[in-house]
Amino acid sequence: MKVYSSFEQIEHDLKILKLQQQIDKEQLKADFNDVKGGFNPISSIASTVGTIAKKAFVYKALDKLMGIKKVKNADYEK
């Protein structure tokens, strides 16, 4: 427990606590808006499409680098 020797010290600490409270409130608002934006259906769809496109690009690049060819069923019948 802090012991104060003057009213100025008390007022100083109260100002600091009030400013910290305002900062925390603004941080909470910003965090809430970030979370709220994350539940937007459009951003969810865009994220999913982006992920699929990245995977398709990587698969296509690996396919070209590795030279993997698709095997047709007709090749096995001969």
N, C-alpha and C positions, 0 to 999 in steps of 0.2 A: 504494500500500500504506500502510495506516494504521500509525503507530508509537505504541505505548502506553507510558506512563511509570509506570503503576501497575496493580496487580491489580484495583483498583476499577473502572478504566476497562474492563478486559477483561470483568469480571463484568457490568458495566452493558450493554455491547454484546451479550454472550451472552444476557442476559435479554430484550433487545429482539429479537434474532434468534429466540429461542424463542417469544416471543409472536407474532411475525410468522409463524412456521411454523404455529402453532395457528390463526391467523386464515386463512391460506391453505388449511389443511386443511378448515376449516369452510366456506369459500367454495367449495371444490371439491365438498364434499358437497351444498351447496345447488344448485350448477350441475348436478350429476349428477341430482338429484331433479327439477329443472326439465326437463331433457332427457328423462328417463325418463317424466315425465308427458306430454310432447309426443307420445310414440309410443303412447299409449293409444288403442285402436281406437274407444272410445266418444267420446273428445274429438275424434278425427278426423272421425267421422260428424257429431257436433254442429256442428263447424266448417263442414263441407260444407253441411249443411242450412241453417245460418245464412247462409252466402254466397248460396245459391240464393234464400232468402227475401228477402234484401236486394235482390238483382237484380230479383226479381219485383216488389217494392214500388216500386223506382225506375222500372221499366218501366211499371207501372200509373199512377204519378204523372205521368210524362211523357206517357203516353197521354191522361190527363185534361186536362193543361195544353195539349198541342198539338192536341187534338181529332182525333187520328188514328183513322180508321175503317177497319175491315176491309172489304175488297172481296170480294164473293161472285162466284163464277163465273157465276151466273145474270145478274148485271148486265152482263156482257160479251156474253152471247148475244142480248140485245135489240137 
